[in-house]
Amino acid sequence: MSDAPAAGWSLLYVADPMCSWCWGFSASLDALRRARPDLPLRLVMGGLRVDGEPLDARLREFLAHHWQEVAARSGQAFDLRGLEREGWTYTTEPACRAVVTARAADASKALPMLHAVQRAFYAEARDTTDAGVLADVAASVGLDRAAFESSFASPAMRDAAAADFLFAQRLGVRGFPMLAAVRDGRGEVVSPGWTPPDELVRRVESVVGPSGD
């Protein structure tokens, strides 16, 4: 395969592991990656709810509504038992930091880690604010569990996650997912939110050109 039509192009993906529309978008992104493996992907964590929010009745109802909508549109699996926790704080910082930690250990593990954390939270109702759960997920994508745990807890990874959040803010990203095609330091947003798989491939190729198969 020649990559000439897409020479110089790459993809920038800003997401949050505990963003329901990002979970819905994961199937679309997988389809794009299969269709266009020639396009390098940079993954940035957006920090949807970094400060955390108690899971009270209001938030529970809000999330359930969105999860059901995402499930209906994307076909992704959701286990609503995850919304039955009592005394739980909905914070996405640990999950974001887990993906950043995986990226620092092995860049090729970043996207698999993102998808594995998403699956654990949404489809398996696991607590992805818990460091032990995140370490288990890291091991499931082939990372050394002990090394991950140590790095995940370090100030360096907290700072690295915060740097991702700041980068997303400076880009002006207001919602997730956000996928852009980038060349020569300039980007064109191709998906400002959830997009079906076939439509996503079409949008990207309208910007970068067709595959060189």
N, C-alpha and C positions, 0 to 999 in steps of 0.2 A: 504493500500500500504506500502510495506517495502522500506525504503530508504537505505538498506544495500549496494546495488551495487555502490551507489554514496557516501558512507560514507566519510566525510571529504572534499568532493568537493564543490566548489561554483563557481559562474560566476563573472567575472569582465567585466563591459561594459563601455568603454570610448566613449563618443559621444558628439555632439553639437546640440542643438535644431534647429539651422539654417544651418545645413549641409544637403544638399539635399539627399545624399546617406544614411544618418542616417534616414531621413524620409522614404526613400525607404525600409530601413532595419527594420523599426518598425513592419511591418506585419510579417516578419520572426521571430523577437524576440517574438512577441505575440504567434506565433505558438509554439516556443520552450518553452515558459512559460506554455502553456497549456499542452504540452507533458511531461514536466519535472518540475512540481511545487515543487519537492523535492530539487531543487538546489537553494540555496540562491543567490541573485543577489546584487552585489555592483555596484552602478552607479556613475561614475566620469565624470565631465564635462571637455571637452578637450580644449575649447577656440580656436575656428577656426579662428576668426577675432576679436581678443580682442581690437586692437587699432582702428579698424574702417577704412572704405574706402568709399569715395564718390561714389554714384551710377551714374557713367557716362556712355556714350554710349558703351565704351569698356567692362566695367564690366557687363552692362546690357546684351550685346550679349553673353558674356562668361557664365553668369548664365542661360540665357534662353536655351542655348545649353545643359547644364548639366541637367537642370530640365526636358527637353524633353527626354533626354536619360534615366534618372531615371524613369520617368513615363512609358516609353516604356518597360523597363525591369522589373519593380516592380509592375506596375499596380496602383501605388499610385496616388491620385488626386493632380494636381497642377493648381493654378489659376495664370496665367501670368500677371494679372492686378497688382500684387504686384511689378512688375518690372517697372511700369509706373510712380512711384513716382519721383517727381522733388525735387532736393535739399536735398535728403535723404542720410544718412550715413549708410552703411551696417556694423553694429557692432554686434557681437554675445555675448558680455559681459553681457548685461542686461538679455537676455534670459537664458544664463547659470546661472547667479546669481539667477534668479527666480526659477530654478530647485533646486539649492542648498538651497535656502530659504525654499522651500517646504519640502525638505529632512530634514532640521533642525527642522521644525515644526512637521513633522510626516513622518517617513521614508517610510511608506507604500504609501505615496502620491507622492514620487519622480518620479517613472516611469509613473504614470498617468499624472503628471504635464508635464514631458518631452513630452509625446505623445500629450497632449492637446496644448502645445505651438507649436509643429511641425504642428499640424492640423490647428491652427490659422494662422500661417505664410504661409504655403504652399497651403492649400486647401481653405482657406477663405480670403487670401490676407490682413490679419490684420497686423498692425505695431507692431511687437514684440520687438521693441526697446523702446516702450513707456511704462512707468511704470503703467499707468492706464489700458492699455490693458492687461498687465501681471497680474495685480490685478484681473481683470475680469476673466481671465483664471484660476487663483488660486481659485477663488470662485466657478468656474464651476466644480472643482474636489473636492469640499467640505472643502476647507480651509476658515478660517475667513478672509474676505477681508481687514478689517482695520488692523488686526494684521499682515497680510502678508505685507501690504504696509509699515508699520512701520519697520518691520524686514528687508524687502528688501532694504530700504534706509540706513540701518545702516552700519557703518564701519566694524562691525563684519562679516556681510554677504559679503561685498566686499573682506575682507581678506579670508573668507572661499572659495569663488569662485577662488581667486588667488591661494589658496593652492591646489585646484583641478587641475588647469592648470599646476602648478609646478610638481605635482605628475605625471600627464600624460607625461610631458616632461622627467622626471627622468626615467620613464618606457621605454622611447625611442619610444613612439607612434608618428608616423609621419603623420598618416591619420585616418580619421574616416569614418564609425564606426570601432571599434576594440573590439572583444569579445574574452575573454580568459577563459579557465577552470583552476581553481586554487586549489591547495592542499598543505598544509604544507609550505606555503610561496613561492611556486614555481608555475609558470603558463605556460600553453601551449596555444598559440593562435589558436583558432578554426575558426575565421572569421576575416581576415585582410582586411575588406571591406564588400561590400554587398554580401550576399549569399542567394539563394532562401530558402524558409521555410523548405522543406523536406530535402534538402542538409544540412542545418544548424543543424537540429535535428540529422541527421546521423553523422555529424562530432563530435558533442558533445558526442554522445553515444559511438563513437569509442574511446573516451578518458576516459570518466567517467564510462562507462558500461551502460547496458540497464536499463530501468525502472524496478522496483521491483513489478509491477502489478501482 
